[in-house]
Amino acid sequence: MEWKETEALEFKKTTSELREAVIAIVAILNKHQAGELYFGVKNDGEAIGQQIGSDTIRDISREVANNIEPKIYPTVTKVKLNEKPCIKVHFKGKETPYYAYGRAYIRVADEDRKMSAKELENFILEKNRDKVRWDYEVCPDAELKDISPDKLKTFLKASGLKYDDAENALNKLKLLRHGKLLNTAVILFGKKPQDFLSNAKLRCAVFAGTDTVTSIDMKEFEGDLFTLIEKAEEYILEHINIGMRLEGFKRVDVPEIDKEAYREAVINAFCHRDYYNPDSVHIAIFRDRLEVRSPGLLYGGLTIAKIKEGHSSERRNELLADMLHRVHFVEKWGKGIKLILSKEPTADFEEVGRKFFTIFKRKETTDKVSGGSTQKTPRKHPETAQKIIEEITKKPTVTRKELAEIIGTTNDSIKHHLLKLVEGKKIKRVGGDKGGHWEVVNNLSNIKQENKKV
């Protein structure tokens, strides 16, 4: 019988290599938490046999017990390989890191390598990372004066609780530890959370095409979690198409992407994100889709397949989720995904790098929005588009601010019209926001002719 050593399988010719065997066991445990070791087998896999006396099994067990910490209890048995007497040691353990003779080792291919102090530190930090919860940690520099009483009062009222003073309220919510504010208190009720939590931000962008080459608009927002959720919703609504539905004689606006669906995605992004990651939540709006990007991959054994089936698991930020649950922002993780899919069945989810994406397909301008007699009414005015074209023709370097002043509208309105003109291939941006300029793709007469038809 012949086979090869692996990261979880070790061979020793005889028990004269018992010390090396103990080190190999520790190295394998630290890498795989389980493995096997054979005495009486050469490192090329050839079974040559091992002399086994009356004390051999006991000596192996004693050497392992006396020199590995934390203690493990391997199964040591006599076996025959190619009709040769050998000894099999089966071991397992999850209390990593393990030490052999006072040193930690790690398995690399079929070799046992000593772990440096830095490697050991990182190993321990990685192991305990899930046990350390960001939302339960103290925010060291934040003080009670950094909490907004008004934000706290609003939250308590929505939760059906009474406010007496900030300290008592935070104690009741278990957001103080020995008088120190927890991160959850700061991210929810801080006057300026970004002073203490650098990733208490939201980044939003609109892109002209289906990639990030040409941006039409970029904004960054700071503030408490409720403010960031609100800003994300407002930004999405401002930059997607709005249709309308007639209910009797009443007109009802209908966004091309369901409000409840993208709101749930935004809340999930802030609630379940990895706050140890310095990045922010991102809203990216493309010509064909909306992406809500959250730092951190799925947590607690969840997979995309499982969340689509409605499975729920341990939440990354349990305390933060509980606070949001009090004001009916979140329910169970699986339920939120089900809500998204019930409202937007074509929504999809991806893990890209170290981020979790929720992706909504945008509808074409000619599509109908479900729910009664509906037609698209994009938020644009032909005369405004024509004026923009005229001003760009006169001055290709004209800015959005200048266009807003010349035409007599808001900067946000100009951004919206520029995006629509780029999407319609009427204009294009050459160069970046600074130092770039606009170019008219179609001639002005074609624009005027199309406007007459609108």
Sequence and secondary structure as in RCSB ss.txt:
>XXXX:A:sequence
MEWKETEALEFKKTTSELREAVIAIVAILNKHQAGELYFGVKNDGEAIGQQIGSDTIRDISREVANNIEPKIYPT
VTKVKLNEKPCIKVHFKGKETPYYAYGRAYIRVADEDRKMSAKELENFILEKNRDKVRWDYEVCPDAELKDISPD
KLKTFLKASGLKYDDAENALNKLKLLRHGKLLNTAVILFGKKPQDFLSNAKLRCAVFAGTDTVTSIDMKEFEGDL
FTLIEKAEEYILEHINIGMRLEGFKRVDVPEIDKEAYREAVINAFCHRDYYNPDSVHIAIFRDRLEVRSPGLLYG
GLTIAKIKEGHSSERRNELLADMLHRVHFVEKWGKGIKLILSKEPTADFEEVGRKFFTIFKRKETTDKVSGGSTQ
KTPRKHPETAQKIIEEITKKPTVTRKELAEIIGTTNDSIKHHLLKLVEGKKIKRVGGDKGGHWEVVNNLSNIKQE
NKKV
>XXXX:A:secstr
     BTTEEEESSGGGHHHHHHHHHHHHHHHSEEEEEESB TTS B      TTHHHHHHHHHHHHEES    E
EEEEEETTEEEEEEEEE  S S EETTEEEEEETTEEEE  HHHHHHHHHHHHGGGS GGGSB TT  GGGB HH
HHHHHHHHHT   S HHHHHHHTT EETTEEBHHHHHHHBSSGGGT TT EEEEEEESSSSSSSEEEEEEEES H
HHHHHHHHHHHHHHS EEEEEETTEEEEEESS HHHHHHHHHHHHHSS TTS   EEEEE SSEEEEEEES   T
T  HHHHHTT     TTHHHHHHHHHTTS   HHHHHHHHHHH TT EEEEETTEEEEEEE   TT   SSSSEE
E  S  HHHHHHHHHHHHH TT  HHHHHHHHTS HHHHHHHHHHHHHTTSEEEES TTT EEEESS HHHHHHH
HHH 
